[in-house]
Amino acid sequence: MASGHTRCQLEFLKWSGAKPEEKFLSFTTAAPGWTQLTPLVVMAQNRDKVGHSPAPVLEQARDELVKAKQLQFVIGGYRNNQATVLERRHEFFSLADGWSEHGGLIQHIVDIGLGYKAALRRALYLFAHGIKEKVHGSGVNLCEPTDALYFQQTEAHLHHTLRSIDFANPEPSVDALQQTLRQTVVHLFEQVTRPYCHEPKMLKALALSRQSLNKSLAELEPLKES
């Protein structure tokens, strides 16, 4: 297991076309650090030459510690609102043996976590706003507080997967994570909408949002070979 104590700014390169732009990891929202993990450890570029390069300090770890069992590092910083410090953040990360060769799978794990959050948020947005001229929304915005609940209840599971996954046989860990996230999303949806389920004016919006959630969850389910 490899670890170290290096004080630095975690930066990565983000480019669009031929001009790279230096970017730094920053806590601009209350979202946990795992949501920003991909550009720190994964090289990516699409057909339009838009992409990112990993943080140099982690690229160095890739080169020097490639034989290590795990990589451990801490992301620290502040979340500010202009001149006001809202919170101080220190988040510990541990990536399983094989992380340096499996950046795509790390990105997939992060995408899974974000995908289930997005499914829940879409459903709650429909509950609040409905569909214009078809279904009246409830007018109750539950998105922001439920985002916070989602992150609180799932962060440990994302970290456990990144720390313990067997990159040579990732399916069991990925399937277990998806099952946990799905259960969490369903539970949260029922929890936050329960106070409104007996309001006649909100029943159509509730049914619409539940239908949206079920559709999104089905699309997130892994395809199984028959």
TORRONU-356786 format. One record per residue: residue number from 1; residue in one letter; x, y, z of N, C-alpha, C in turn. Coordinates in nm, 2 decimals. Each point is the difference from the previous one (the first is absolute). Layout:
TORRONU-356786
NODE, resi, resn, neast, nnorth, nup, caeast, canorth, caup, ceast, cnorth, cup
NODE, NUM, A, X, Y, Z, X, Y, Z, X, Y, Z
...
//
This chain:
TORRONU-356786
NODE, resi, resn, neast, nnorth, nup, caeast, canorth, caup, ceast, cnorth, cup
NODE, 1, M, 0.09, -0.12, 0.00, -0.09, 0.12, 0.00, 0.09, 0.12, 0.00
NODE, 2, A, -0.03, 0.10, -0.09, 0.08, 0.11, -0.01, -0.08, 0.13, 0.05
NODE, 3, S, 0.07, 0.08, 0.07, -0.06, 0.12, 0.05, 0.11, 0.11, 0.01
NODE, 4, G, -0.04, 0.12, 0.01, 0.10, 0.10, 0.02, -0.07, 0.13, 0.05
NODE, 5, H, 0.08, 0.10, 0.04, -0.05, 0.12, 0.05, 0.07, 0.11, -0.08
NODE, 6, T, -0.08, 0.05, -0.10, 0.06, 0.11, -0.09, -0.11, 0.11, 0.00
NODE, 7, R, 0.05, 0.12, 0.03, -0.10, 0.11, 0.00, 0.01, 0.07, -0.14
NODE, 8, C, -0.10, 0.00, -0.07, 0.00, 0.06, -0.13, -0.15, 0.03, -0.04
NODE, 9, Q, -0.01, 0.07, -0.11, -0.13, 0.03, -0.06, -0.02, -0.11, -0.10
NODE, 10, L, -0.12, -0.07, 0.01, -0.03, -0.10, -0.10, -0.05, 0.06, -0.12
NODE, 11, E, 0.08, 0.00, -0.10, -0.04, 0.07, -0.13, 0.00, -0.10, -0.11
NODE, 12, F, -0.08, 0.03, -0.10, 0.00, -0.09, -0.12, -0.02, 0.09, -0.12
NODE, 13, L, 0.03, -0.05, -0.12, -0.01, 0.08, -0.12, -0.14, -0.04, -0.07
NODE, 14, K, -0.07, 0.11, -0.03, -0.12, -0.02, -0.08, 0.01, 0.08, -0.13
NODE, 15, W, -0.02, -0.07, -0.11, 0.02, 0.07, -0.12, -0.12, -0.01, -0.09
NODE, 16, S, -0.01, 0.10, -0.09, -0.11, 0.00, -0.10, 0.07, 0.05, -0.13
NODE, 17, G, 0.01, -0.09, -0.09, 0.08, 0.03, -0.12, 0.15, -0.02, 0.03
NODE, 18, A, 0.08, 0.10, -0.04, 0.14, -0.01, 0.01, 0.06, 0.07, 0.13
NODE, 19, K, -0.09, 0.07, 0.07, 0.05, 0.08, 0.11, -0.04, -0.06, 0.14
NODE, 20, P, 0.10, -0.05, 0.07, -0.03, -0.06, 0.13, -0.02, 0.11, 0.10
NODE, 21, E, -0.08, -0.02, 0.10, -0.03, 0.09, 0.11, 0.03, -0.06, 0.13
NODE, 22, E, 0.08, 0.06, 0.08, 0.03, -0.05, 0.13, -0.12, 0.02, 0.10
NODE, 23, K, -0.04, -0.11, 0.06, -0.11, 0.01, 0.09, 0.04, -0.06, 0.13
NODE, 24, F, -0.06, 0.05, 0.11, 0.03, -0.05, 0.13, -0.13, -0.06, 0.06
NODE, 25, L, 0.02, -0.11, 0.08, -0.11, -0.06, 0.07, -0.05, 0.11, 0.10
NODE, 26, S, -0.13, 0.02, 0.00, -0.06, 0.10, 0.09, -0.13, -0.05, 0.05
NODE, 27, F, -0.03, 0.03, 0.13, -0.12, -0.03, 0.06, -0.10, 0.11, -0.02
NODE, 28, T, -0.07, 0.00, -0.11, -0.10, 0.11, -0.02, -0.14, -0.03, 0.05
NODE, 29, T, -0.02, -0.13, 0.03, -0.13, -0.04, 0.05, 0.02, -0.09, 0.11
NODE, 30, A, -0.11, -0.05, 0.06, 0.01, -0.09, 0.12, 0.03, -0.15, -0.05
NODE, 31, A, 0.00, -0.02, -0.13, 0.02, -0.13, -0.06, 0.14, -0.06, 0.05
NODE, 32, P, 0.00, -0.13, 0.03, 0.13, -0.06, 0.05, 0.10, -0.01, -0.11
NODE, 33, G, 0.13, -0.02, 0.04, 0.11, 0.01, -0.09, 0.00, -0.11, -0.11
NODE, 34, W, -0.07, -0.12, 0.03, 0.00, -0.10, -0.10, -0.07, 0.04, -0.13
NODE, 35, T, -0.08, 0.10, 0.01, -0.07, 0.04, -0.12, 0.10, 0.07, -0.10
NODE, 36, Q, 0.11, 0.04, 0.05, 0.11, 0.07, -0.08, 0.12, -0.09, -0.02
NODE, 37, L, -0.01, -0.13, 0.03, 0.11, -0.08, 0.00, 0.05, -0.03, -0.14
NODE, 38, T, -0.09, -0.01, -0.10, 0.04, -0.04, -0.13, 0.11, 0.08, -0.07
NODE, 39, P, -0.01, 0.13, 0.00, 0.10, 0.08, -0.07, 0.14, 0.00, 0.07
NODE, 40, L, 0.00, -0.04, 0.13, 0.12, -0.01, 0.08, 0.08, -0.12, -0.04
NODE, 41, V, -0.06, -0.11, -0.03, 0.07, -0.12, -0.02, -0.01, -0.06, -0.14
NODE, 42, V, -0.09, 0.05, -0.09, -0.03, -0.06, -0.12, 0.04, 0.09, -0.12
NODE, 43, M, 0.07, -0.05, -0.10, 0.02, 0.07, -0.12, -0.12, -0.02, -0.09
NODE, 44, A, -0.05, 0.11, -0.06, -0.12, -0.02, -0.08, 0.00, 0.11, -0.11
NODE, 45, Q, -0.04, -0.04, -0.12, -0.01, 0.09, -0.11, -0.11, -0.05, -0.10
NODE, 46, N, -0.09, 0.08, -0.04, -0.10, -0.04, -0.10, 0.03, 0.04, -0.14
NODE, 47, R, -0.09, -0.02, -0.09, 0.03, 0.02, -0.14, 0.02, 0.15, -0.03
NODE, 48, D, -0.05, 0.09, 0.09, 0.01, 0.14, -0.02, 0.12, 0.06, 0.07
NODE, 49, K, 0.09, -0.09, 0.04, 0.12, 0.03, 0.07, -0.03, 0.08, 0.13
NODE, 50, V, -0.11, -0.04, 0.07, -0.03, 0.05, 0.13, 0.03, -0.10, 0.10
NODE, 51, G, 0.07, 0.03, 0.10, 0.03, -0.11, 0.10, 0.08, 0.06, 0.12
NODE, 52, H, 0.07, -0.09, 0.07, 0.08, 0.04, 0.12, 0.11, -0.09, 0.02
NODE, 53, S, 0.11, 0.05, 0.06, 0.11, -0.08, 0.04, 0.01, -0.01, 0.15
NODE, 54, P, 0.05, -0.11, 0.06, 0.00, -0.02, 0.14, 0.08, 0.10, 0.08
NODE, 55, A, -0.02, 0.02, 0.13, 0.08, 0.08, 0.08, 0.15, -0.05, 0.00
NODE, 56, P, 0.09, 0.09, -0.02, 0.14, -0.04, -0.01, 0.05, -0.08, 0.12
NODE, 57, V, -0.04, 0.04, 0.12, 0.04, -0.08, 0.12, -0.05, -0.14, -0.01
NODE, 58, L, -0.11, -0.03, -0.06, -0.05, -0.13, -0.01, 0.06, -0.07, -0.12
NODE, 59, E, 0.03, 0.07, -0.10, 0.08, -0.05, -0.11, 0.14, -0.05, 0.05
NODE, 60, Q, 0.06, 0.07, 0.09, 0.12, -0.04, 0.05, -0.01, -0.13, 0.08
NODE, 61, A, -0.11, -0.01, 0.08, -0.03, -0.12, 0.07, -0.02, -0.12, -0.09
NODE, 62, R, -0.06, 0.03, -0.12, -0.03, -0.11, -0.10, 0.14, -0.05, -0.04
NODE, 63, D, 0.10, 0.09, -0.02, 0.13, -0.05, -0.05, 0.08, -0.06, 0.11
NODE, 64, E, 0.00, 0.06, 0.12, 0.09, -0.05, 0.10, -0.05, -0.11, 0.09
NODE, 65, L, -0.14, -0.01, 0.01, -0.06, -0.09, 0.09, -0.08, -0.10, -0.06
NODE, 66, V, 0.02, -0.03, -0.13, -0.08, -0.08, -0.08, -0.01, -0.14, 0.06
NODE, 67, K, 0.10, -0.05, 0.07, 0.00, -0.13, 0.06, -0.06, 0.00, 0.14
NODE, 68, A, -0.05, 0.11, 0.05, -0.06, 0.00, 0.13, -0.13, -0.06, 0.00
NODE, 69, K, -0.04, -0.05, 0.12, -0.13, -0.07, 0.01, -0.11, 0.10, -0.01
NODE, 70, Q, 0.01, 0.12, 0.06, -0.10, 0.10, 0.00, 0.06, 0.14, -0.01
NODE, 71, L, -0.08, 0.09, -0.05, 0.05, 0.14, 0.01, -0.10, 0.07, 0.10
NODE, 72, Q, 0.06, 0.07, 0.09, -0.08, 0.08, 0.10, 0.04, 0.15, -0.01
NODE, 73, F, -0.09, 0.08, 0.00, 0.02, 0.15, 0.01, -0.11, 0.07, 0.06
NODE, 74, V, 0.03, 0.12, 0.04, -0.10, 0.09, 0.07, -0.02, 0.12, -0.09
NODE, 75, I, -0.13, 0.04, -0.02, -0.03, 0.12, -0.06, -0.05, 0.10, 0.10
NODE, 76, G, 0.07, 0.11, 0.01, -0.04, 0.10, 0.10, -0.03, 0.14, -0.06
NODE, 77, G, -0.09, 0.07, 0.06, -0.02, 0.14, -0.05, -0.12, 0.06, 0.07
NODE, 78, Y, -0.04, 0.11, -0.06, -0.11, 0.08, 0.06, -0.11, 0.02, -0.10
NODE, 79, R, -0.12, 0.01, 0.05, -0.11, 0.05, -0.08, -0.04, 0.14, 0.04
NODE, 80, N, 0.01, 0.09, -0.10, -0.02, 0.14, 0.03, -0.12, 0.06, -0.07
NODE, 81, N, -0.05, 0.10, 0.06, -0.10, 0.08, -0.06, 0.05, 0.15, 0.01
NODE, 82, Q, 0.06, 0.04, -0.11, 0.07, 0.12, -0.01, 0.11, 0.00, 0.11
NODE, 83, A, -0.01, 0.09, 0.10, 0.11, 0.01, 0.10, -0.03, -0.09, 0.13
NODE, 84, T, -0.12, -0.07, -0.01, -0.04, -0.08, 0.12, 0.04, -0.14, -0.02
NODE, 85, V, 0.07, -0.06, 0.09, 0.03, -0.15, 0.00, -0.12, -0.07, 0.06
NODE, 86, L, -0.07, -0.08, -0.09, -0.12, -0.08, 0.04, 0.04, -0.13, 0.07
NODE, 87, E, 0.10, -0.06, -0.04, 0.05, -0.12, 0.06, 0.14, -0.04, -0.04
NODE, 88, R, 0.06, -0.08, 0.09, 0.13, -0.05, -0.03, -0.01, -0.15, -0.03
NODE, 89, R, 0.07, -0.04, -0.11, -0.02, -0.14, -0.05, 0.13, -0.07, 0.00
NODE, 90, H, 0.00, -0.12, 0.05, 0.11, -0.10, -0.01, -0.06, -0.13, -0.03
NODE, 91, E, 0.03, -0.06, -0.12, -0.06, -0.12, -0.04, 0.11, -0.10, -0.03
NODE, 92, F, -0.01, -0.12, 0.06, 0.10, -0.11, -0.02, -0.05, -0.09, -0.11
NODE, 93, F, 0.09, -0.03, -0.09, -0.03, -0.09, -0.11, 0.10, -0.12, 0.00
NODE, 94, S, -0.05, -0.11, -0.03, 0.08, -0.12, -0.02, -0.04, -0.07, -0.13
NODE, 95, L, 0.09, -0.02, -0.09, -0.03, -0.07, -0.13, 0.07, -0.13, 0.00
NODE, 96, A, -0.08, -0.10, -0.04, 0.05, -0.14, 0.01, 0.11, -0.03, -0.10
NODE, 97, D, 0.07, -0.10, 0.03, 0.11, -0.05, -0.09, -0.05, -0.01, -0.14
NODE, 98, G, 0.07, 0.06, -0.09, -0.04, 0.00, -0.14, -0.06, 0.13, -0.05
NODE, 99, W, -0.01, 0.09, 0.09, -0.07, 0.13, -0.04, 0.07, 0.07, -0.12
NODE, 100, S, 0.13, -0.01, -0.01, 0.08, 0.07, -0.10, -0.03, -0.05, -0.14
NODE, 101, E, -0.04, -0.13, -0.01, -0.03, -0.06, -0.13, -0.15, 0.00, -0.03
NODE, 102, H, -0.09, 0.04, 0.09, -0.14, -0.01, -0.01, -0.07, 0.13, 0.02
NODE, 103, G, 0.05, 0.10, -0.06, -0.07, 0.13, 0.02, -0.14, 0.00, -0.06
NODE, 104, G, -0.02, -0.07, -0.10, -0.13, 0.00, -0.06, -0.11, -0.06, 0.10
NODE, 105, L, 0.04, -0.10, 0.07, -0.09, -0.06, 0.10, -0.02, 0.09, 0.12
NODE, 106, I, 0.10, 0.08, 0.04, -0.02, 0.10, 0.10, -0.10, 0.10, -0.04
NODE, 107, Q, 0.01, 0.04, -0.13, -0.09, 0.10, -0.05, -0.14, -0.06, 0.00
NODE, 108, H, -0.01, -0.13, -0.04, -0.13, -0.07, 0.00, -0.07, 0.00, 0.14
NODE, 109, I, 0.08, -0.03, 0.10, -0.05, 0.00, 0.14, -0.05, 0.14, 0.03
NODE, 110, V, 0.07, 0.10, -0.03, -0.04, 0.14, 0.03, -0.13, 0.03, -0.08
NODE, 111, D, 0.00, -0.04, -0.12, -0.12, 0.03, -0.09, -0.12, -0.08, 0.06
NODE, 112, I, 0.02, -0.12, 0.05, -0.12, -0.07, 0.07, -0.05, 0.08, 0.11
NODE, 113, G, 0.09, 0.05, 0.09, -0.05, 0.08, 0.11, -0.08, 0.12, -0.04
NODE, 114, L, 0.06, 0.07, -0.10, -0.07, 0.12, -0.05, -0.13, -0.03, -0.07
NODE, 115, G, 0.00, -0.11, -0.07, -0.12, -0.04, -0.08, -0.12, -0.03, 0.09
NODE, 116, Y, 0.02, -0.07, 0.11, -0.11, -0.02, 0.09, -0.05, 0.13, 0.07
NODE, 117, K, 0.09, 0.09, 0.03, -0.04, 0.13, 0.06, -0.08, 0.07, -0.11
NODE, 118, A, 0.04, 0.00, -0.12, -0.07, 0.07, -0.11, -0.14, -0.06, -0.02
NODE, 119, A, -0.01, -0.13, 0.01, -0.13, -0.06, -0.01, -0.10, 0.05, 0.10
NODE, 120, L, 0.05, 0.01, 0.13, -0.08, 0.04, 0.11, -0.04, 0.15, -0.02
NODE, 121, R, 0.10, 0.08, -0.04, -0.03, 0.14, -0.02, -0.10, 0.03, -0.11
NODE, 122, R, 0.01, -0.08, -0.11, -0.10, 0.02, -0.11, -0.14, -0.03, 0.04
NODE, 123, A, -0.01, -0.11, 0.08, -0.13, -0.03, 0.05, -0.06, 0.10, 0.09
NODE, 124, L, 0.08, 0.06, 0.09, -0.05, 0.10, 0.09, -0.02, 0.13, -0.07
NODE, 125, Y, 0.07, 0.03, -0.10, -0.03, 0.12, -0.08, -0.13, -0.01, -0.07
NODE, 126, L, -0.04, -0.12, -0.05, -0.13, -0.02, -0.06, -0.11, 0.01, 0.10
NODE, 127, F, 0.03, -0.05, 0.12, -0.10, 0.01, 0.11, -0.03, 0.15, 0.03
NODE, 128, A, 0.11, 0.08, 0.00, -0.02, 0.15, 0.03, -0.06, 0.07, -0.12
NODE, 129, H, 0.04, -0.03, -0.12, -0.04, 0.09, -0.11, -0.10, -0.07, -0.10
NODE, 130, G, -0.02, -0.13, 0.01, -0.09, -0.06, -0.09, 0.04, 0.01, -0.15
NODE, 131, I, -0.10, -0.01, -0.09, 0.02, 0.02, -0.14, -0.10, 0.11, -0.05
NODE, 132, K, 0.05, 0.10, -0.06, -0.08, 0.12, -0.04, -0.12, -0.04, -0.08
NODE, 133, E, -0.12, 0.05, 0.05, -0.13, -0.02, -0.07, -0.04, -0.15, 0.01
NODE, 134, K, 0.07, -0.08, 0.07, -0.05, -0.14, 0.01, -0.02, -0.04, 0.15
NODE, 135, V, 0.11, 0.01, 0.08, -0.01, -0.04, 0.14, 0.05, 0.12, 0.08
NODE, 136, H, -0.08, 0.04, 0.10, 0.05, 0.11, 0.09, 0.10, -0.06, 0.10
NODE, 137, G, 0.10, 0.08, 0.02, 0.10, -0.04, 0.10, -0.05, 0.03, 0.14
NODE, 138, S, 0.07, -0.06, 0.09, -0.04, 0.03, 0.14, 0.05, 0.13, 0.05
NODE, 139, G, 0.10, 0.06, -0.06, 0.05, 0.13, 0.05, 0.10, -0.02, 0.11
NODE, 140, V, 0.02, -0.12, 0.04, 0.09, -0.03, 0.12, 0.14, -0.05, -0.06
NODE, 141, N, 0.10, 0.08, 0.02, 0.13, -0.03, -0.05, 0.08, -0.08, 0.11
NODE, 142, L, 0.02, -0.12, -0.03, 0.07, -0.09, 0.09, 0.14, -0.04, -0.05
NODE, 143, C, 0.04, 0.06, -0.11, 0.12, -0.05, -0.07, 0.13, 0.03, 0.09
NODE, 144, E, 0.01, 0.12, 0.05, 0.13, 0.04, 0.07, 0.01, -0.08, 0.13
NODE, 145, P, -0.10, 0.00, 0.09, 0.02, -0.08, 0.12, 0.02, -0.15, -0.02
NODE, 146, T, -0.06, -0.05, -0.11, 0.01, -0.14, -0.03, 0.14, -0.04, -0.06
NODE, 147, D, 0.05, 0.10, -0.07, 0.14, -0.02, -0.05, 0.09, -0.02, 0.12
NODE, 148, A, -0.01, 0.08, 0.10, 0.08, -0.01, 0.12, -0.01, -0.13, 0.07
NODE, 149, L, -0.13, -0.05, 0.01, -0.02, -0.13, 0.06, 0.06, -0.11, -0.08
NODE, 150, Y, -0.01, 0.01, -0.13, 0.06, -0.10, -0.09, 0.15, -0.01, 0.03
NODE, 151, F, 0.07, 0.11, 0.00, 0.14, 0.00, 0.02, 0.04, -0.05, 0.14
NODE, 152, Q, -0.08, 0.03, 0.10, 0.03, -0.04, 0.13, -0.01, -0.15, 0.01
NODE, 153, Q, -0.10, -0.06, -0.06, -0.03, -0.14, 0.01, 0.07, -0.09, -0.09
NODE, 154, T, 0.07, 0.06, -0.10, 0.07, -0.09, -0.10, 0.15, 0.02, 0.00
NODE, 155, E, 0.05, 0.11, 0.06, 0.15, 0.02, -0.01, 0.08, -0.11, 0.04
NODE, 156, A, -0.04, -0.06, 0.12, 0.08, -0.11, 0.05, 0.00, -0.12, -0.10
NODE, 157, H, -0.11, -0.03, -0.07, 0.00, -0.11, -0.09, 0.09, 0.03, -0.12
NODE, 158, L, 0.00, 0.12, -0.05, 0.09, 0.03, -0.11, 0.15, -0.02, 0.04
NODE, 159, H, 0.03, 0.05, 0.12, 0.14, -0.01, 0.04, 0.04, -0.15, 0.02
NODE, 160, H, -0.10, -0.08, 0.06, 0.03, -0.14, 0.02, 0.03, -0.07, -0.14
NODE, 161, T, -0.08, 0.03, -0.10, 0.02, -0.06, -0.13, 0.13, 0.04, -0.06
NODE, 162, L, 0.04, 0.13, 0.01, 0.13, 0.04, -0.06, 0.11, -0.06, 0.08
NODE, 163, R, -0.02, -0.03, 0.13, 0.11, -0.05, 0.08, 0.02, -0.15, -0.01
NODE, 164, S, -0.11, -0.07, -0.03, 0.00, -0.15, 0.01, -0.02, -0.07, -0.13
NODE, 165, I, -0.03, 0.07, -0.11, -0.03, -0.07, -0.12, 0.11, -0.08, -0.05
NODE, 166, D, -0.03, -0.12, -0.06, 0.10, -0.08, -0.07, -0.01, 0.04, -0.14
NODE, 167, F, 0.10, 0.07, -0.05, -0.01, 0.05, -0.14, 0.00, -0.11, -0.10
NODE, 168, A, 0.06, -0.12, 0.04, 0.00, -0.11, -0.09, -0.14, -0.07, -0.01
NODE, 169, N, -0.08, 0.02, 0.10, -0.14, -0.06, 0.00, -0.09, 0.11, 0.06
NODE, 170, P, -0.03, 0.10, -0.07, -0.07, 0.12, 0.07, -0.15, -0.02, 0.01
NODE, 171, E, -0.06, -0.10, -0.07, -0.15, -0.01, -0.01, -0.06, -0.01, 0.14
NODE, 172, P, 0.05, -0.09, 0.09, -0.07, -0.01, 0.13, -0.01, 0.13, 0.08
NODE, 173, S, 0.11, 0.08, 0.00, 0.01, 0.13, 0.07, -0.10, 0.10, -0.07
NODE, 174, V, 0.01, 0.01, -0.13, -0.09, 0.09, -0.07, -0.14, -0.03, 0.02
NODE, 175, D, -0.04, -0.13, -0.01, -0.14, -0.04, 0.01, -0.05, 0.03, 0.15
NODE, 176, A, 0.09, -0.03, 0.10, -0.04, 0.03, 0.14, -0.02, 0.15, 0.02
NODE, 177, L, 0.09, 0.08, -0.06, -0.02, 0.15, 0.01, -0.13, 0.04, -0.07
NODE, 178, Q, -0.03, -0.05, -0.11, -0.12, 0.04, -0.07, -0.13, -0.04, 0.08
NODE, 179, Q, 0.01, -0.12, 0.05, -0.12, -0.04, 0.08, -0.02, 0.09, 0.12
NODE, 180, T, 0.11, 0.04, 0.07, -0.01, 0.08, 0.12, -0.05, 0.14, -0.04
NODE, 181, L, 0.05, 0.06, -0.11, -0.04, 0.13, -0.04, -0.14, 0.00, -0.04
NODE, 182, R, -0.05, -0.11, -0.07, -0.14, -0.01, -0.04, -0.09, 0.00, 0.12
NODE, 183, Q, 0.04, -0.08, 0.10, -0.08, -0.01, 0.12, -0.01, 0.14, 0.07
NODE, 184, T, 0.12, 0.06, 0.01, 0.00, 0.13, 0.06, -0.09, 0.11, -0.07
NODE, 185, V, 0.01, 0.00, -0.13, -0.08, 0.09, -0.08, -0.15, -0.02, 0.02
NODE, 186, V, -0.04, -0.13, 0.00, -0.14, -0.03, 0.01, -0.05, 0.04, 0.14
NODE, 187, H, 0.08, -0.03, 0.10, -0.03, 0.03, 0.14, -0.01, 0.16, 0.02
NODE, 188, L, 0.09, 0.07, -0.06, 0.00, 0.15, 0.02, -0.12, 0.06, -0.07
NODE, 189, F, -0.03, -0.06, -0.12, -0.12, 0.05, -0.07, -0.13, -0.01, 0.08
NODE, 190, E, -0.02, -0.12, 0.05, -0.11, -0.03, 0.08, 0.00, 0.09, 0.13
NODE, 191, Q, 0.11, 0.01, 0.06, 0.01, 0.08, 0.12, -0.04, 0.15, -0.01
NODE, 192, V, 0.06, 0.06, -0.11, -0.03, 0.14, -0.01, -0.13, 0.03, -0.06
NODE, 193, T, -0.06, -0.09, -0.08, -0.13, 0.03, -0.06, -0.12, -0.05, 0.09
NODE, 194, R, 0.03, -0.08, 0.10, -0.11, -0.06, 0.08, -0.09, 0.10, 0.06
NODE, 195, P, 0.05, 0.12, 0.05, -0.09, 0.10, 0.06, -0.11, 0.05, -0.10
NODE, 196, Y, 0.02, -0.02, -0.13, -0.09, 0.05, -0.10, -0.08, -0.10, -0.07
NODE, 197, C, 0.01, -0.13, 0.04, -0.07, -0.10, -0.07, -0.15, -0.01, 0.02
NODE, 198, H, -0.05, 0.08, 0.10, -0.14, 0.00, 0.02, -0.06, 0.13, -0.04
NODE, 199, E, 0.07, 0.08, -0.07, -0.05, 0.13, -0.05, -0.05, -0.02, -0.14
NODE, 200, P, -0.13, 0.01, -0.02, -0.06, -0.03, -0.13, 0.06, 0.08, -0.12
NODE, 201, K, 0.03, 0.12, 0.03, 0.05, 0.09, -0.11, 0.15, -0.04, -0.04
NODE, 202, M, 0.06, -0.08, 0.08, 0.14, -0.04, -0.03, 0.01, -0.15, -0.05
NODE, 203, L, -0.11, -0.07, -0.01, 0.01, -0.14, -0.03, 0.05, -0.02, -0.14
NODE, 204, K, -0.05, 0.08, -0.10, 0.05, -0.02, -0.14, 0.15, 0.03, -0.01
NODE, 205, A, 0.04, 0.11, 0.07, 0.15, 0.03, -0.01, 0.08, -0.11, 0.07
NODE, 206, L, -0.05, -0.06, 0.11, 0.07, -0.10, 0.06, 0.01, -0.13, -0.08
NODE, 207, A, -0.11, -0.03, -0.07, 0.00, -0.12, -0.09, 0.09, 0.03, -0.12
NODE, 208, L, 0.01, 0.12, -0.05, 0.09, 0.03, -0.11, 0.14, -0.01, 0.04
NODE, 209, S, 0.03, 0.05, 0.12, 0.14, -0.01, 0.05, 0.04, -0.14, 0.03
NODE, 210, R, -0.09, -0.08, 0.05, 0.04, -0.14, 0.03, 0.02, -0.08, -0.13
NODE, 211, Q, -0.08, 0.03, -0.10, 0.02, -0.06, -0.13, 0.14, 0.04, -0.06
NODE, 212, S, 0.03, 0.12, 0.02, 0.13, 0.05, -0.05, 0.12, -0.07, 0.07
NODE, 213, L, -0.02, -0.01, 0.13, 0.11, -0.07, 0.08, 0.01, -0.14, -0.04
NODE, 214, N, -0.11, -0.08, -0.01, 0.01, -0.14, -0.04, 0.06, -0.01, -0.14
NODE, 215, K, -0.03, 0.09, -0.09, 0.06, -0.01, -0.14, 0.15, 0.02, 0.01
NODE, 216, S, 0.04, 0.11, 0.08, 0.14, 0.03, 0.01, 0.08, -0.12, 0.07
NODE, 217, L, -0.06, -0.05, 0.10, 0.07, -0.11, 0.07, 0.02, -0.12, -0.09
NODE, 218, A, -0.10, -0.03, -0.08, 0.01, -0.11, -0.10, 0.11, 0.02, -0.10
NODE, 219, E, 0.01, 0.12, -0.04, 0.11, 0.04, -0.10, 0.14, -0.01, 0.07
NODE, 220, L, 0.01, 0.01, 0.13, 0.13, -0.01, 0.07, 0.03, -0.14, 0.03
NODE, 221, E, -0.09, -0.09, -0.01, 0.03, -0.14, 0.03, 0.10, -0.06, -0.10
NODE, 222, P, 0.10, -0.07, 0.05, 0.10, -0.06, -0.09, -0.07, -0.11, -0.09
NODE, 223, L, 0.05, 0.00, -0.12, -0.05, -0.10, -0.10, 0.06, -0.14, 0.04
NODE, 224, K, -0.08, -0.10, 0.02, 0.05, -0.13, 0.03, -0.01, -0.09, -0.13
NODE, 225, E, 0.11, -0.07, -0.02, 0.00, -0.09, -0.11, -0.08, -0.12, 0.03
NODE, 226, S, -0.08, -0.04, -0.10, -0.09, -0.11, 0.02, 0.07, -0.13, -0.03
//
